[in-house]
Amino acid sequence: MTDKAQLHAQLVATARELIPVLKERAAEATKLGRLPDQTIADFQEAGFFKIVQPAKWGGYELDPQAFFDVQMAVAEGCMSSAWVLGVIAIHNWQLALFDDRAAQDVWGDDPTTLISSSYMPVAKIEVVEGGFKFSGRWGFSSGSKHCDWVFLGGMIPPSGPGEAPDMRTFLLPKSDYKIVENWDVMGLQATGSHDIVVEGAFVPDYRTHRGVDAFGLNSPGNAVNDAPLYKIPFGQIFPRAVSGSSIGALRGALASYVDSTKVRVGVNDGKKTKENPTAQYVIAEVTQIVDELELVLKRDFEHSMAAARGEVPPLTVEERVKMRWNSSLVSPRCVEGMTKLMGCAGGSAVFKNHVLNQAFLDINTGRGHVANNPSNYGRNLGGVELGAPNTDFFI
């Protein structure tokens, strides 16, 4: 076993050790509306934020599969914790694509500094000498209270006739933005996905990352961070950060359902639920959903990394479109599986303190993320298969 394989196994083992701890903290986290500070500290100590961080800054530079195995394990204990881990840790991967001066700004004094985000392209942007004057309000910045920097989306208007808009990610320090605490939702309550407000901040050009560079696998940071890990399209990494936690949450809910069904007795008929054919069949159905989603995730990342290493030809647009579609299907499929479990869990599952209830709310809330809505991605895939041009450059 290689050193990286051993590290991968150890990280997953540590994540699994945290599952009962995260379950115990779940109620407190929901009440706080954010993760407990100790949970972030545990993730830092375990090295979870280092998994896809550049080696130059103390990171492990492991394959994405290692990270998503950890995220899915964490989600078995608390999906909110896994969601925040997924989003924030992947930012350590994206920062490697920026001009290296941006990484110096963020990690120069402390390589454990964290970044939140909202990629909504809603910024009001004015081009000024050396960069941009930047304003706006963004929603859904998960884990923002734990972070000292933020990635925000913006679209620079075309510079002339025939020019395309320039989609970028802008990097700002905490001193340049305000967090508006407005996260009051039905599920994923502990993600603390508040609004971010910026009023006329200056963002130097080197603290921006162009979408066209991410698409073309030719980002400024590739000159410094040249590991194959950083030659995977951004549109294949980030969407998985907001879908992978649903797989783990469903896997955890299934385990809880199996445990409770083994001892449950129907109130109305006095029969053992474990002998109910419907309950038995639901377990088989949901097991298949989890297996299918995990296998496709692993297959897609294995192929992406093989392409990044030059072991197979570079990913084609058609392959990227297909893998983007695969990611968008995760959340709806987990909603389907979770609904099946709830339908057989009995009346007690409607109570807020029931373990399946929280998983049901979390998975359905995660389904609301734009990256987890398969409609556009499915139409794009079908169109490309029929000879139409690709319409999605976030692939």
Buried (B, 14 or more C-beta within 10 A) or exposed (E): EEEEEEBBEEBBEBBBEBBEBBBEBBEEBBEBBBBBEEBBEBBEEBBBBBBBBBEBBEBBBBBBBBBBBBBBBBBBBBBBBBBBBBBBBBBBBBBBBBBBEBBEBBBEEEBEBBBBBBBBBBBEBEEEEEBBEBBBBBBBBBBBBBBEBBBBBBBBEEEEEEEEEBBBBBBBBEEBBEBBEEBEEEBBBBBBBBBBEBEEBBBBEBBBBBBEBBBEBEBBBBEBBEBBBBBBBBBBBBBBBBBBBBBBBBBBBBEBBBEBBEEBEEEEEEEBBBEBEEBEEBBEEBBEBBEBBBEBBBEBBEBBBBBBEEEEEEBEBEBBBBBBBBBBBBBBBBBBBBEBBBEBBBEEBEEEEBBBBBBBBBBBBBBBBEBBBBEBBBBBBEBBEEEEEBEBBBB
